[in-house]
Amino acid sequence: LVTWKRNCSSCCLLSYRSDYNETTKLNCSERITGKYSPDSDPVLHIYPVNLGDEGSYTCETANSDGNFRFFFSLTVIVPPMVTLTHDQSRVAVCQASAGKPAADISWIPASNHSSEEEFHHPNGTVTRVSYFDWADSSFPSVTCLVTHPATNQTLHMDLT
């Protein structure tokens, strides 16, 4: 017997009983399935994963060797959408929208004339915006570097 459950009151419970080759699902969406084989460990499969799936999960197994309990923590990482624009006052704007966790933004060339804002969204994602003021500089171009666990992106813009 293998049982997967999310650690909350009304969350999905998925169990498999090998002697009957029987799977039972309670409060589970179609995105959540289990994979069971005598040759491998039981697998919980969530596809496509979304932010609401984040949390703690428990796998309980019972067999002739005894009862076993394993705990897992699922963290969902969301890559940001990255844009690089500029306005009329000679400020470049690099934006990493709706990422989880927040992306890091840096500039080439490095500058003391940059500033940053951060906006936290109700779904747990973060938008980070960095401003590069080139009004008093002679740089021909600027590059925005966005670093994130799910993606790294480099955007380049001519300033002339």
C-alpha positions in Angstrom: 0.0 0.0 0.0 1.3 3.4 -1.0 -0.4 6.7 0.0 0.5 10.2 -1.1 -1.1 13.1 0.7 -0.7 16.9 0.9 -0.5 18.2 4.4 -3.7 20.2 4.5 -7.3 19.4 5.5 -9.0 19.2 2.1 -6.1 18.4 -0.1 -5.5 15.5 -2.5 -5.1 11.9 -1.2 -3.8 9.4 -3.6 -3.3 5.7 -2.7 -2.3 2.5 -4.5 -2.9 -1.0 -3.3 -0.6 -3.4 -5.2 -2.4 -6.7 -4.3 -5.5 -5.4 -6.0 -3.7 -3.1 -8.5 -6.2 -0.5 -7.3 -5.7 3.3 -7.3 -7.9 5.6 -5.2 -8.0 9.4 -5.6 -9.8 11.8 -3.2 -9.9 15.6 -3.9 -7.2 15.2 -6.6 -7.3 17.0 -9.9 -6.5 15.2 -13.2 -3.0 16.8 -13.0 -2.0 14.6 -10.1 -1.2 11.0 -10.7 0.9 8.2 -9.2 3.3 5.8 -10.8 3.8 2.5 -9.1 6.1 -0.4 -10.0 7.6 -3.3 -8.1 11.0 -2.3 -9.5 11.0 1.3 -8.4 10.0 3.7 -5.7 6.5 5.2 -5.8 6.3 8.5 -7.7 3.8 11.4 -7.3 3.5 13.1 -10.7 2.0 16.7 -10.9 1.7 18.1 -14.4 1.5 20.9 -15.1 2.6 22.1 -11.7 1.2 25.4 -10.5 1.8 27.7 -7.6 -1.1 26.2 -5.6 0.7 22.9 -5.6 3.5 24.3 -3.4 3.6 22.8 0.1 4.4 19.7 2.1 3.7 16.1 1.0 3.8 12.8 2.8 4.3 9.4 1.3 3.3 6.5 3.5 4.1 2.9 2.5 3.1 -0.4 4.1 4.5 -3.7 3.1 5.9 -6.9 4.6 8.9 -5.0 5.9 6.8 -2.6 7.9 5.3 0.9 7.7 7.3 3.8 6.4 6.7 7.6 6.2 8.6 10.0 4.0 8.2 13.8 4.0 8.7 16.1 1.0 8.6 19.8 0.5 7.6 21.1 -3.0 8.8 24.6 -3.9 7.5 26.0 -7.3 9.9 28.2 -9.2 8.5 30.6 -11.8 10.7 32.2 -14.4 10.1 35.9 -14.8 9.1 37.6 -18.1 11.9 40.0 -18.9 11.7 43.3 -20.8 14.2 46.1 -21.5 12.8 49.5 -22.6 13.7 53.2 -22.2 11.8 56.4 -21.7 12.2 60.0 -23.0 14.3 61.1 -20.0 17.1 58.8 -21.0 16.4 56.1 -18.4 16.7 52.4 -19.3 14.1 50.2 -17.6 14.8 46.4 -17.1 11.8 44.5 -15.7 11.7 40.9 -14.5 7.9 40.3 -14.0 6.1 37.8 -11.9 9.1 35.5 -11.0 9.4 33.3 -8.0 11.7 33.9 -6.3 12.5 37.5 -7.3 15.1 37.8 -10.1 18.4 39.7 -9.6 19.1 42.5 -12.1 22.5 44.0 -12.9 23.8 46.3 -15.6 26.8 46.4 -17.9 28.4 48.9 -17.6 27.9 49.0 -13.9 26.6 52.3 -12.7 26.0 54.3 -9.5 23.0 55.8 -11.4 20.7 52.8 -11.1 17.8 52.2 -8.8 15.4 49.4 -8.2 11.8 48.7 -7.1 10.1 45.5 -6.1 6.4 44.6 -6.3 5.0 41.5 -4.4 1.9 39.9 -6.0 -0.8 38.0 -4.0 0.1 34.7 -5.7 3.7 34.8 -4.3 5.5 36.0 -7.4 7.6 39.2 -7.5 8.2 41.8 -10.1 11.6 43.6 -9.9 12.3 46.7 -11.9 15.7 48.3 -12.3 16.3 51.8 -13.7 19.6 52.9 -15.4 19.9 56.6 -15.9 22.3 57.4 -18.7 21.4 61.0 -19.2 24.9 62.2 -18.1 26.9 59.4 -19.7 28.4 58.7 -23.1 27.7 54.9 -23.1 26.7 53.7 -26.6 24.7 50.8 -25.3 23.6 49.1 -22.1 23.1 45.5 -21.2 20.6 44.2 -18.6 21.5 40.9 -16.9 18.7 39.0 -15.2 19.7 36.1 -12.9 17.1 33.7 -11.7 17.1 30.0 -10.6 14.9 29.1 -13.6 16.6 31.2 -16.3 19.4 33.7 -16.9 18.7 36.3 -19.6 20.8 39.1 -21.1 19.1 42.0 -23.0 21.1 44.6 -24.9 19.9 48.0 -26.0 21.7 50.8 -28.0 21.5 54.2 -26.4 22.3 56.3 -29.3 
